[in-house]
């Protein structure tokens, strides 16, 4: 199934947004998955931004899953989706030059 550039941007931006928030809270993927009541492997796939690990198809999680993840990240669903949707709308309007933000380098966990 073909997907648009905007769909890929939404998927990647959502995944990065989720990962960034998890790291801000100093939570592991396992802890967020547990708090959200979802399988850890499913959460890892969501954070990858792909529908599965073998393809480059964009992620398309269920709304209820996103609400549970937002709660686990101490956010509302609006907080979770606002930034990724802004990038999606820009990409849909043809502005793909700044569509996917560059994230800061990953922090190393404290020892």
N, C-alpha and C positions, 0 to 999 in steps of 0.2 A: 504494500500500500504506500503510495506516494504521500509525502507530507510537505507542507510549505516551510519556507525559511522561518517564517514567524512562529510556526509550531515548534520547530527545533529550538528557537531562541527562548520561547516560553519555557520549554522543558528544561533546558540547561540553566536558565536564570533561576527558575524555581528550585532546582537541585542545589545550586550554589548558595542561594538565599537560606535554604534549610540548613545546609552544612555550616555556613557562617554563624547562624544563630546557635546551633548546637555547640560549636566551639566557643562562642561567647559565654555560654552557660557552663563550660567545662564538663560537658556530658559526653559519654561514649555513645556510639551508635546503639549499642546493646541497651543502655539505660533509656534512651529516647524511645526505642521500640517497646521496651517493657512498660514505660509510662503511658505510651499510646495504645498499648494492648494489641500490637501487631507483631508479626514474625520479624526477627532480626534480619533475615535474608531479604525479606520484602522491603524493609526500611533501607537496606544497603542499595537495593535496586533503585529506590526512589531518589536517594542521594546521588546516584550515578547519572540521573536524568535520562536514562534509557529504559525502554520497555522490558528489556532483558539484557543480559551481559554479552550476548552474541551479536546483537544487531545494533544499528544506530537509529532505530525507530524512536521517536520521542516518547517520553513517559506520559501516561494518561491515567493518573490515579483517580480513584473514586472520591467524590466530595467528602464523604464521611471519613475516609482515611485522612484526608487533608485536615479536617477539623480535629481529629484525634491527635495528629502530629502537632498542629498549632497549640493545642492545650498542653501537650508534653513539653513544648518549647516555651511555655508561659506567654503565649501570644494569642490574639484573636485570629480568626480565619482571615479577617481583613488585613491584619498586620502581615500575615503569611503571604497573602496574594497581591498586595498593593504594588510592591516593587516589580515582581515578575510581570504583572499585567501591564504596567507602564511600558516596560521593554517590548512586550508583545504588541501593544498598540502602536508603538513607534515603528516596529518592524513591519506591521501590517500596512502602515502608511508609506512604506518604502524606505524608511530610514534605518538601514541595517549597518551603517558605519559605526554606530555607537551602541548597537543593540545588545551585545553581551558584555557586561562589565568585566574588567580585570579585577580579580580579587587579590587582596594582600597575600603574601606568602603565608603558608600554613605555620602556625605556631607549634613549637615543640612542647609536648606535655612536661609539666614539672617533674623533676626526678626526686 
